[in-house]
Amino acid sequence: MDQSVHRYPSPDGLRVLLASSEAHPLIKTGGLADVAGSLPLALRELGQDARLILPAYPRAARQLREPRTLCEIKVPGARTGVRILGGSLPDHDLPVYLVDAPEHFAREGNPYTDLSGRDWGDNAERFLLFSRVVAQLAQGLPALGWRPEVLHTNDWQTGLAPALLQGVPGRPATVFTIHNLAYQGLFDRATFDRIGLPGSLWGMVGLEFHQRLSFIKGGIVFSDRVNTVSPTYAEEVRTPAHGCGLDGLLRQIGTRFSGILNGIDYRDWDPAIDPLILQPYDQGNFGLKAENKLDLQREFGLTRNEGAFLLGYVGRLVEQKGMDLILGILPGLLQDPDVQCVIQASGERPLELAIQTLAAAHPRQVGVSFGYDETRAHRIEAGCDAFMMPSRFEPCGLNQLYSLRYGTPPIVHRTGGLADTVVHASPAALADGQATGFLFDAPTADSLWQGVQQALALYRGNPEGWRRLAVTGMARDFSWEASARSYLQLYADAIAERRLAGAQSTQPAAA
């Protein structure tokens, strides 16, 4: 066994390769991109040699700073050689590797879907190829002159990389992070047979999940350590209600599974220095936030009224996020002419149409923007009074963390990372200065209505209490440093597991 792979820490910091299907600012569809773009930066600030690898989507390749071709490799499933491009993030010295396989990734639009919103028909082939390249790079490519001690893979798109490394002498320790268990990378048995995976990987102790191929199961079964993105979600997914059929496996892997709360990057999300908002502000001059509210009302064509109660939502239009619950209460809320709502969202067409209909009926109270716009997301966080997140489940959530930082108290369902990060505005919590937002216990329109009514009552009835609530949230520290230190401990545990197992494969847990 190559003992040099297992030094911890190495003289120049632990060598960590983080593999992701998206990373901000190169390409983003959701919270995974924020984590993949921020965690390696936080690790580097702690003295570690962290690097990032993702597919060479056109948008990502265009933004790579100082791009160069490092090497070309042969990969099963690719008709031509696959190039490894090297460079760094546009605004940071984080080393980035892009997997340049044009047949698989040179497509405009979403990394996972075509322009009409349908999954790419060859997603299994695309992300198997990506996992194959990740596994090769994790073993050290001579042209790169660098070999990771830890491979950190994320979500189903990278889940096959740990499986492909099983039994490889001197492989790095492997960590797999589940950002949302509901997205599993499931394909039929014919796909497994077609794409050329070793037959030994099929079965209950491999990639088979109810007679289907499961990419995410590869990451769970074959990684030295597995985690998800909040402690509460880690407990929830071990139950049948939230485990998406994998709760038994997650229970069986025992202490190999844990929860680490995500952080946020305060270099990008801080109202005191945010260049994307009209009026910077902080805890000491919270009143200046009102200028951003008036500007947001102007931008969306709402009645300019500093005293209106302006609610915000930024997110995907899927059942998980609870937009149907918001639509269930807005008609009643909008009977009050001093209640307004701004929504930035994209997703299921029926929900988009329902939002458009509501906005057309209340053009001076409801503003809508479909799609994702980073600048507008910042302006919504800065301009709204409160932020709604009625998610049925939420692995971690980032928007509630942004909202806290921007003094925009979140109104959230008590689940997952939302429960871990928001302190409910009970009378006791308000009195002792601990409250930061509003939590409700059931994912129903009635419960959301009660949460919004509680917020509205405090906002109108006790302005000083509202200010204290908002600035308390602004003072909470959810920066990446604490999360990065937790990941360093997870990496150390994975390395110890790898050392204990030696060069032989561990016996995977049964599903």
C-alpha positions as CSV (number, residue, x, y, z in Angstrom):
1,M,0.0,0.0,0.0
2,D,1.2,3.5,-0.8
3,Q,1.5,5.0,2.6
4,S,2.1,8.5,1.2
5,V,-1.5,8.7,0.2
6,H,-2.6,8.5,3.8
7,R,-0.5,11.2,5.5
8,Y,-2.7,13.6,7.6
9,P,-2.1,16.4,7.4
10,S,0.3,16.5,4.5
11,P,3.2,19.1,4.8
12,D,1.3,21.6,2.5
13,G,-2.1,20.9,3.9
14,L,-4.5,18.0,3.2
15,R,-4.9,17.4,-0.5
16,V,-8.7,17.3,-1.2
17,L,-10.4,16.9,-4.6
18,L,-14.0,18.0,-4.5
19,A,-16.1,16.7,-7.4
20,S,-19.4,18.3,-8.2
21,S,-21.7,18.6,-11.2
22,E,-22.0,22.4,-10.6
23,A,-20.2,25.2,-8.7
24,H,-20.8,28.9,-8.3
25,P,-19.9,31.1,-10.1
26,L,-19.1,28.8,-13.0
27,I,-22.5,27.2,-13.3
28,K,-25.4,27.1,-10.9
29,T,-28.9,25.5,-10.7
30,G,-29.2,25.3,-6.9
31,G,-27.6,25.1,-3.5
32,L,-25.1,22.4,-4.5
33,A,-23.3,25.0,-6.6
34,D,-23.0,27.4,-3.7
35,V,-21.5,24.7,-1.5
36,A,-19.1,23.4,-4.2
37,G,-17.9,26.9,-4.8
38,S,-17.5,27.9,-1.2
39,L,-16.3,24.8,0.8
40,P,-13.0,24.4,-1.1
41,L,-12.3,28.1,-0.6
42,A,-12.9,27.8,3.1
43,L,-10.6,24.7,3.3
44,R,-7.9,26.6,1.5
45,E,-8.2,29.4,4.0
46,L,-7.6,26.8,6.7
47,G,-4.3,25.8,5.0
48,Q,-5.6,22.8,3.0
49,D,-4.8,22.1,-0.6
50,A,-8.4,21.8,-1.9
51,R,-9.2,21.6,-5.6
52,L,-12.4,21.4,-7.6
53,I,-13.4,19.2,-10.6
54,L,-16.6,19.5,-12.7
55,P,-17.7,19.0,-16.3
56,A,-16.6,21.5,-18.9
57,Y,-20.1,22.9,-19.7
58,P,-19.7,25.8,-22.2
59,R,-20.7,28.4,-19.5
60,A,-18.2,27.0,-17.1
61,A,-15.4,26.8,-19.7
62,R,-16.0,30.4,-20.7
63,Q,-15.5,31.7,-17.2
64,L,-12.5,29.6,-16.2
65,R,-9.6,32.0,-15.5
66,E,-6.3,31.3,-17.3
67,P,-7.6,28.0,-18.9
68,R,-5.1,25.6,-20.3
69,T,-5.1,22.0,-21.5
70,L,-3.3,19.8,-19.0
71,C,-3.6,16.4,-20.6
72,E,-5.8,14.1,-22.7
73,I,-6.9,10.8,-21.4
74,K,-8.8,7.8,-22.7
75,V,-12.0,7.0,-20.9
76,P,-14.4,4.1,-21.6
77,G,-17.6,5.4,-23.1
78,A,-16.0,8.4,-24.9
79,R,-15.4,8.0,-28.7
80,T,-12.5,10.5,-28.5
81,G,-10.0,11.5,-26.0
82,V,-11.1,13.5,-23.0
83,R,-9.2,16.6,-22.2
84,I,-8.5,17.9,-18.7
85,L,-8.5,21.7,-18.6
86,G,-6.9,23.5,-15.7
87,G,-7.5,27.0,-14.4
88,S,-9.1,28.8,-11.5
89,L,-12.3,30.4,-10.4
90,P,-12.9,33.9,-11.9
91,D,-12.3,35.8,-8.6
92,H,-10.3,33.3,-6.5
93,D,-7.1,31.3,-6.8
94,L,-9.0,28.0,-6.3
95,P,-7.5,25.4,-8.7
96,V,-10.2,24.0,-11.0
97,Y,-10.2,21.0,-13.3
98,L,-12.8,20.8,-16.1
99,V,-13.6,17.5,-17.8
100,D,-13.8,18.5,-21.5
101,A,-15.8,15.8,-23.3
102,P,-17.8,17.8,-25.9
103,E,-20.1,14.9,-26.9
104,H,-21.3,14.7,-23.3
105,F,-21.1,18.3,-21.9
106,A,-20.9,20.8,-24.7
107,R,-24.6,21.7,-24.5
108,E,-26.1,25.1,-23.7
109,G,-28.6,25.3,-21.0
110,N,-29.1,23.3,-17.8
111,P,-26.4,20.7,-16.8
112,Y,-29.2,18.1,-16.4
113,T,-32.0,19.0,-18.7
114,D,-32.6,20.3,-22.2
115,L,-34.1,23.7,-23.0
116,S,-37.6,22.3,-22.6
117,G,-36.9,21.1,-19.1
118,R,-36.6,17.4,-19.9
119,D,-33.8,15.3,-18.6
120,W,-31.0,14.7,-21.1
121,G,-31.6,11.2,-22.4
122,D,-28.0,10.2,-21.9
123,N,-27.6,11.5,-18.3
124,A,-26.4,8.0,-17.2
125,E,-23.7,8.0,-19.8
126,R,-22.7,11.6,-19.1
127,F,-22.3,11.3,-15.4
128,L,-20.7,7.8,-15.6
129,L,-18.1,9.3,-17.8
130,F,-17.6,12.2,-15.3
131,S,-17.3,9.7,-12.5
132,R,-14.7,7.7,-14.5
133,V,-12.6,10.8,-15.0
134,V,-12.9,11.7,-11.3
135,A,-11.8,8.3,-10.3
136,Q,-8.8,8.5,-12.6
137,L,-7.8,11.9,-11.4
138,A,-8.2,10.7,-7.8
139,Q,-5.5,8.1,-8.4
140,G,-3.1,10.7,-9.7
141,L,-2.5,11.7,-13.3
142,P,1.2,12.2,-14.1
143,A,0.5,15.4,-16.1
144,L,-1.1,17.0,-13.1
145,G,1.7,16.3,-10.7
146,W,-0.9,16.1,-7.9
147,R,-2.7,13.3,-6.1
148,P,-5.5,13.8,-3.6
149,E,-5.5,12.2,-0.1
150,V,-9.3,12.6,0.0
151,L,-11.9,12.5,-2.8
152,H,-15.1,14.3,-1.8
153,T,-18.0,13.6,-4.1
154,N,-21.4,15.2,-4.0
155,D,-24.9,14.0,-5.0
156,W,-25.8,11.3,-7.5
157,Q,-23.9,12.8,-10.4
158,T,-20.6,11.8,-8.8
159,G,-21.9,8.7,-6.9
160,L,-20.2,6.2,-9.1
161,A,-16.7,7.5,-8.5
162,P,-16.3,5.8,-5.1
163,A,-17.7,2.6,-6.5
164,L,-15.2,2.6,-9.4
165,L,-12.4,3.1,-6.9
166,Q,-13.2,0.0,-4.9
167,G,-10.3,-2.4,-4.7
168,V,-7.9,0.1,-6.3
169,P,-4.6,-0.1,-4.4
170,G,-3.6,3.2,-2.8
171,R,-6.9,4.9,-3.6
172,P,-7.7,8.1,-1.6
173,A,-10.1,8.1,1.3
174,T,-13.6,8.8,0.0
175,V,-16.4,11.1,1.3
176,F,-19.8,11.4,-0.2
177,T,-22.2,14.2,0.6
178,I,-26.0,14.0,0.0
179,H,-27.4,17.4,-0.7
180,N,-30.9,16.1,-1.4
181,L,-31.8,12.4,-1.1
182,A,-34.9,12.9,-3.3
183,Y,-32.7,13.1,-6.3
184,Q,-31.1,9.7,-6.7
185,G,-30.0,9.2,-10.3
186,L,-32.2,6.2,-11.0
187,F,-32.1,4.3,-14.3
188,D,-33.4,1.0,-15.6
189,R,-31.5,-2.3,-15.6
190,A,-31.1,-2.0,-19.4
191,T,-29.1,1.2,-18.8
192,F,-26.8,-0.6,-16.4
193,D,-26.1,-3.3,-19.0
194,R,-25.7,-0.7,-21.8
195,I,-23.2,1.7,-20.2
196,G,-20.6,-0.9,-19.4
197,L,-20.3,-1.0,-15.6
198,P,-18.8,-4.1,-14.1
199,G,-21.4,-6.8,-13.5
200,S,-20.1,-7.2,-9.9
201,L,-21.6,-3.8,-9.0
202,W,-25.1,-5.0,-9.6
203,G,-27.0,-6.5,-6.6
204,M,-28.3,-5.4,-3.2
205,V,-24.8,-4.9,-1.9
206,G,-24.0,-2.7,-5.0
207,L,-25.9,-0.3,-7.2
208,E,-29.2,-2.2,-7.5
209,F,-32.2,-0.5,-6.0
210,H,-35.5,-2.3,-6.6
211,Q,-34.3,-3.6,-9.9
212,R,-33.0,-0.2,-11.0
213,L,-29.5,1.4,-11.2
214,S,-29.0,3.9,-8.4
215,F,-26.1,6.3,-8.8
216,I,-26.6,7.7,-5.3
217,K,-26.4,4.3,-3.8
218,G,-22.9,4.0,-5.2
219,G,-21.8,6.9,-3.2
220,I,-23.5,5.7,0.0
221,V,-22.3,2.1,-0.1
222,F,-18.8,2.5,-1.3
223,S,-17.6,5.7,0.5
224,D,-15.5,5.7,3.7
225,R,-17.7,8.4,5.1
226,V,-21.2,9.7,4.1
227,N,-22.8,12.9,5.3
228,T,-25.7,15.2,4.6
229,V,-26.0,18.9,5.0
230,S,-27.6,19.4,8.4
231,P,-27.9,17.3,11.6
232,T,-31.7,17.3,11.6
233,Y,-31.9,16.1,8.0
234,A,-29.4,13.3,8.9
235,E,-31.9,12.1,11.4
236,E,-34.9,12.6,9.2
237,V,-33.5,10.5,6.3
238,R,-33.0,7.5,8.6
239,T,-36.8,7.3,8.8
240,P,-39.3,5.9,6.3
241,A,-41.0,9.2,6.0
242,H,-38.0,11.0,4.6
243,G,-35.6,8.3,3.6
244,C,-36.8,7.9,0.0
245,G,-36.4,4.1,0.3
246,L,-32.8,4.4,1.5
247,D,-33.5,4.9,5.2
248,G,-32.6,1.2,5.9
249,L,-29.2,1.5,4.3
250,L,-28.5,4.8,6.0
251,R,-29.3,3.2,9.4
252,Q,-27.2,0.2,8.6
253,I,-24.0,2.2,7.8
254,G,-24.2,3.6,11.4
255,T,-21.5,5.9,12.4
256,R,-20.2,6.2,8.9
257,F,-23.2,8.6,8.3
258,S,-23.5,12.1,9.9
259,G,-24.8,15.6,9.3
260,I,-22.8,18.8,8.8
261,L,-24.5,22.1,8.5
262,N,-23.7,24.1,5.4
263,G,-22.3,27.6,5.7
264,I,-22.6,30.6,3.5
265,D,-19.9,32.8,2.0
266,Y,-20.1,36.2,3.6
267,R,-17.9,37.7,1.0
268,D,-20.8,37.3,-1.4
269,W,-23.7,37.6,1.0
270,D,-23.3,40.6,3.4
271,P,-25.5,43.6,3.1
272,A,-22.7,45.9,4.5
273,I,-20.5,45.3,1.4
274,D,-22.9,43.9,-1.2
275,P,-22.4,45.7,-4.5
276,L,-25.6,44.2,-6.0
277,I,-28.0,46.2,-3.7
278,L,-28.8,49.9,-3.8
279,Q,-28.1,50.8,-0.2
280,P,-25.6,48.9,2.0
281,Y,-26.6,48.5,5.6
282,D,-25.6,46.6,8.8
283,Q,-26.9,46.0,12.3
284,G,-26.0,49.5,13.4
285,N,-27.9,51.2,10.7
286,F,-30.7,48.7,10.0
287,G,-33.1,51.6,9.1
288,L,-31.2,52.0,5.8
289,K,-32.7,48.6,4.7
290,A,-35.9,50.5,3.8
291,E,-34.2,52.1,0.8
292,N,-33.7,48.7,-0.7
293,K,-37.4,47.9,-0.1
294,L,-38.5,51.0,-2.0
295,D,-36.1,50.2,-4.8
296,L,-37.4,46.6,-5.0
297,Q,-41.0,47.9,-5.1
298,R,-40.0,50.2,-8.0
299,E,-38.2,47.3,-9.8
300,F,-41.3,45.1,-9.7
301,G,-43.9,47.8,-10.3
302,L,-45.4,47.5,-6.8
303,T,-46.9,50.4,-4.8
304,R,-44.0,52.2,-3.3
305,N,-44.9,52.1,0.4
306,E,-42.2,51.8,3.1
307,G,-44.9,50.7,5.6
308,A,-46.1,47.8,3.5
309,F,-45.3,44.2,4.6
310,L,-43.2,42.8,1.8
311,L,-42.7,39.0,1.7
312,G,-40.2,37.3,-0.5
313,Y,-39.5,33.9,-2.1
314,V,-36.6,32.7,-4.2
315,G,-36.5,29.1,-5.2
316,R,-37.6,26.2,-7.4
317,L,-41.2,25.5,-8.2
318,V,-41.3,21.9,-7.1
319,E,-43.5,20.1,-4.5
320,Q,-40.7,20.0,-2.0
321,K,-40.4,23.8,-1.7
322,G,-44.1,24.3,-0.9
323,M,-45.0,27.0,-3.4
324,D,-48.5,25.5,-3.5
325,L,-48.8,26.4,0.2
326,I,-47.8,30.0,-0.6
327,L,-50.3,30.1,-3.4
328,G,-52.9,28.8,-0.9
329,I,-52.5,31.8,1.4
330,L,-51.7,34.7,-0.9
331,P,-55.2,35.4,-2.0
332,G,-56.3,35.9,1.6
333,L,-53.2,37.9,2.5
334,L,-53.6,40.2,-0.5
335,Q,-57.0,41.3,0.7
336,D,-54.9,43.6,2.9
337,P,-53.6,46.3,0.5
338,D,-50.5,46.8,2.6
339,V,-49.3,43.2,2.1
340,Q,-47.0,42.6,-0.9
341,C,-45.0,39.6,-2.3
342,V,-42.0,39.3,-4.6
343,I,-41.3,35.9,-6.2
344,Q,-38.3,34.7,-8.2
345,A,-38.7,31.1,-9.2
346,S,-38.7,28.5,-12.0
347,G,-39.9,25.0,-12.3
348,E,-43.2,23.2,-12.8
349,R,-45.3,24.9,-15.5
350,P,-48.7,24.7,-13.6
351,L,-47.2,26.5,-10.7
352,E,-45.7,29.2,-13.0
353,L,-49.1,29.7,-14.6
354,A,-50.8,30.0,-11.2
355,I,-48.3,32.6,-10.1
356,Q,-48.8,34.5,-13.3
357,T,-52.5,34.5,-12.8
358,L,-52.2,35.8,-9.3
359,A,-49.8,38.5,-10.2
360,A,-52.0,39.7,-13.1
361,A,-54.9,40.0,-10.6
362,H,-52.7,42.0,-8.1
363,P,-50.2,43.9,-10.3
364,R,-49.4,46.5,-7.5
365,Q,-49.0,43.8,-4.8
366,V,-47.3,40.8,-6.5
367,G,-44.0,40.9,-8.5
368,V,-42.8,37.9,-10.3
369,S,-39.5,37.0,-12.1
370,F,-39.1,33.5,-13.6
371,G,-35.7,32.0,-13.9
372,Y,-32.7,32.5,-11.6
373,D,-30.9,35.9,-11.5
374,E,-28.1,36.2,-8.9
375,T,-28.4,40.0,-8.7
376,R,-32.1,40.0,-8.3
377,A,-31.9,37.3,-5.6
378,H,-29.6,39.7,-3.6
379,R,-32.0,42.5,-4.1
380,I,-35.0,40.5,-2.9
381,E,-33.1,39.4,0.3
382,A,-32.2,43.1,0.9
383,G,-35.6,44.6,0.1
384,C,-38.1,42.2,1.6
385,D,-39.3,42.4,5.2
386,A,-39.7,38.6,5.6
387,F,-38.8,35.5,3.6
388,M,-41.1,32.5,3.2
389,M,-39.6,28.9,3.1
390,P,-42.5,26.5,3.6
391,S,-40.5,23.5,2.4
392,R,-42.0,20.1,3.1
393,F,-38.4,18.9,3.7
394,E,-35.2,20.9,3.5
395,P,-31.8,19.2,3.7
396,C,-30.1,22.4,4.8
397,G,-31.4,25.4,3.0
398,L,-29.4,28.5,2.1
399,N,-31.9,31.2,1.5
400,Q,-32.9,31.2,5.2
401,L,-29.2,31.9,6.0
402,Y,-29.1,34.7,3.5
403,S,-32.3,36.1,4.9
404,L,-30.9,36.0,8.4
405,R,-27.8,37.9,7.3
406,Y,-29.9,40.5,5.5
407,G,-32.2,41.2,8.4
408,T,-35.1,39.5,6.6
409,P,-36.6,37.2,9.2
410,P,-37.5,33.8,7.6
411,I,-40.8,32.1,8.0
412,V,-40.0,28.4,7.8
413,H,-41.4,24.9,8.3
414,R,-39.7,23.2,11.2
415,T,-37.7,20.6,9.2
416,G,-34.1,19.7,8.3
417,G,-31.7,22.6,8.2
418,L,-34.5,25.1,8.7
419,A,-35.0,23.7,12.2
420,D,-31.3,23.8,12.9
421,T,-30.8,27.4,11.9
422,V,-33.9,29.5,12.8
423,V,-34.9,30.2,16.4
424,H,-38.6,30.6,16.7
425,A,-40.0,34.0,17.9
426,S,-41.7,32.6,21.0
427,P,-42.4,35.2,23.7
428,A,-39.5,33.7,25.8
429,A,-37.1,33.8,22.9
430,L,-38.1,37.3,22.0
431,A,-37.7,38.4,25.6
432,D,-34.1,37.0,26.0
433,G,-33.0,38.2,22.5
434,Q,-32.5,34.7,21.0
435,A,-35.3,34.7,18.4
436,T,-34.4,35.1,14.7
437,G,-37.5,34.0,12.7
438,F,-40.8,32.1,12.7
439,L,-41.2,28.3,12.6
440,F,-44.4,26.3,12.0
441,D,-44.8,22.6,12.6
442,A,-46.9,21.2,9.8
443,P,-46.3,21.7,6.0
444,T,-49.8,23.0,5.4
445,A,-51.3,26.2,4.1
446,D,-53.0,26.8,7.5
447,S,-49.7,26.5,9.4
448,L,-48.0,28.8,7.0
449,W,-50.9,31.3,7.3
450,Q,-50.4,31.3,11.1
451,G,-46.7,31.8,10.8
452,V,-47.2,34.8,8.4
453,Q,-49.8,36.3,10.7
454,Q,-47.5,36.0,13.7
455,A,-44.8,37.8,11.7
456,L,-47.2,40.5,10.5
457,A,-48.5,41.1,14.0
458,L,-45.0,41.7,15.3
459,Y,-44.0,43.8,12.4
460,R,-47.0,46.1,12.8
461,G,-47.5,46.0,16.5
462,N,-44.0,46.1,17.8
463,P,-41.6,47.8,15.4
464,E,-38.8,47.8,18.0
465,G,-39.3,44.1,18.6
466,W,-39.2,43.5,14.9
467,R,-35.9,45.4,14.6
468,R,-34.4,43.4,17.5
469,L,-35.5,40.1,15.8
470,A,-33.9,41.2,12.5
471,V,-30.6,42.3,13.9
472,T,-30.3,39.2,16.1
473,G,-30.5,37.2,12.9
474,M,-27.9,39.4,11.3
475,A,-25.5,38.7,14.1
476,R,-25.7,34.9,13.8
477,D,-22.5,33.3,12.4
478,F,-23.2,30.8,9.6
479,S,-19.9,31.3,7.8
480,W,-18.1,28.4,6.2
481,E,-15.2,28.3,8.7
482,A,-17.0,26.2,11.3
483,S,-18.4,23.9,8.6
484,A,-15.0,23.5,7.0
485,R,-13.5,22.5,10.3
486,S,-16.2,19.8,10.6
487,Y,-15.4,18.6,7.1
488,L,-11.7,18.4,8.1
489,Q,-12.6,16.1,11.0
490,L,-14.8,14.0,8.6
491,Y,-11.8,13.7,6.2
492,A,-9.6,12.6,9.1
493,D,-12.2,9.9,10.0
494,A,-12.4,8.8,6.4
495,I,-8.6,8.5,6.2
496,A,-8.6,6.5,9.4
497,E,-11.3,4.2,7.9
498,R,-9.3,3.8,4.7
499,R,-6.1,3.1,6.6
500,L,-7.9,0.5,8.7
501,A,-9.3,-1.2,5.7
502,G,-6.0,-1.2,3.9
503,A,-6.0,-1.7,0.1
504,Q,-8.9,-4.2,0.2
505,S,-12.5,-3.3,-0.4
506,T,-14.7,-3.0,2.7
507,Q,-17.7,-5.3,2.8
508,P,-20.6,-3.0,1.8
509,A,-23.7,-2.8,3.9
510,A,-26.8,-4.5,2.6
511,A,-29.7,-2.4,1.5
